[in-house]
Amino acid sequence: MMAAKIMVVDDSLMVRQQVCSTLSQAGYETVEAHDGVDALEKLARAPDLGLIMLDVNMPAMNGIELLRRLRDDGQSAKIPIIMLTTEGHPQLMQEAKLLGAKGWIIKPFKPKLLIAAVTKLVRASAACRS
């Protein structure tokens, strides 16, 4: 089975590099986007994504708005999404959950926990599609 392709959406280059490095070491292919607008453009060129990791606080289009747009779009509505953010506000977490986010990881992240969450969701999603 080929490793899933994962989009990492974060306005911090350092965070994107850390997450992508962690995912690459675990055998995942990554696509980077620096905000929600960039993510939507790149999603059009990478329809085979297995998962999206999404920051909340970003310029141009924040993570909650991007999550809402992805869930309204038939093509991307089934892609599992994990929020990866410094935010821990219960209202934001609840809103993301209601919009279909499958996980919420607080930065700074622990690589083993990140990989465990990603692997679990990618496998569950692949099982649903087969």
SELUM-936468 format. One line per 3 residues: number of its first residue (from 1); their letters; for each residue x, y, z of C-alpha. Coordinates in steps of 0.25 Angstrom, whole numbers, m for minus. Each point is the difference from the previous one (the first is absolute). Layout:
N
NUM> A> X,Y,Z; ...
END
This chain:
130
1> MMA> 0,0,0; 5,14,m4; 2,10,11
4> AKI> m11,10,1; 3,15,m4; m2,10,11
7> MVV> m2,15,m2; 5,8,11; m6,14,1
10> DDS> 7,10,9; 5,14,m1; 13,m3,7
13> LMV> 10,m5,m9; 8,m6,12; m13,m8,5
16> RQQ> m2,m5,m15; 14,m5,m1; m1,m7,14
19> VCS> m13,m7,m3; 4,m3,m14; 13,m6,5
22> TLS> m7,m8,10; m10,m5,m10; 11,m3,m10
25> QAG> 8,m8,10; m12,m9,2; m2,m2,m15
28> YET> m10,10,m4; 0,9,m12; m3,15,4
31> VEA> m5,12,m7; 2,13,6; m10,12,0
34> HDG> 2,14,8; m14,3,2; m14,m4,m4
37> VDA> 0,7,m13; 13,m7,m4; m6,m13,5
40> LEK> m12,1,m9; 8,3,m12; 10,m12,3
43> LAR> m12,m9,3; m5,2,m14; 14,m6,m5
46> APD> 0,m11,11; m13,m7,0; 6,m13,6
49> LGL> 2,6,14; m1,m10,11; m1,10,11
52> IML> 2,15,3; 6,6,12; m5,14,3
55> DVN> 5,12,8; m11,9,6; 6,14,0
58> MPA> 5,3,m14; m1,13,m9; m9,0,m13
61> MNG> m9,m11,5; 1,m7,13; m1,m14,3
64> IEL> m15,0,5; m4,7,m13; 8,m10,m8
67> LRR> m6,m12,7; m14,6,m2; 3,2,m15
70> LRD> 6,m14,m1; m12,m7,6; m9,8,m9
73> DGQ> 7,m6,m12; m4,m13,m5; 14,m4,m5
76> SAK> 7,3,13; m11,m3,10; 5,m14,4
79> IPI> 15,4,2; 3,m2,15; 5,13,6
82> IML> 8,2,13; 1,14,6; 15,3,4
85> TTE> 0,13,8; 4,8,12; m14,2,3
88> GHP> m7,m8,11; m13,8,1; m12,m10,2
91> QLM> m9,8,m9; 10,m1,m11; 2,m14,2
94> QEA> m15,m3,0; m2,8,m13; 11,m7,m7
97> KLL> m6,m14,5; m14,5,m5; 6,3,m13
100> GAK> 6,m14,m1; 14,1,5; 5,m13,5
103> GWI> 10,4,10; 7,12,7; 14,0,3
106> IKP> 7,12,8; 13,5,m4; 11,m2,3
109> FKP> m3,m14,m4; 6,m14,4; 4,m7,m13
112> KLL> m4,m14,5; m14,5,3; m1,8,m13
115> IAA> 4,m13,m8; m10,m8,8; m11,9,m2
118> VTK> 3,1,m15; 2,m15,m2; m13,m3,7
121> LVR> m8,10,m8; 6,m4,m14; m2,m15,3
124> ASA> m15,2,4; m2,9,m12; 6,m10,m9
127> ACR> m8,m11,6; m13,8,m3; 3,2,m14
130> S> 4,m14,m3
END
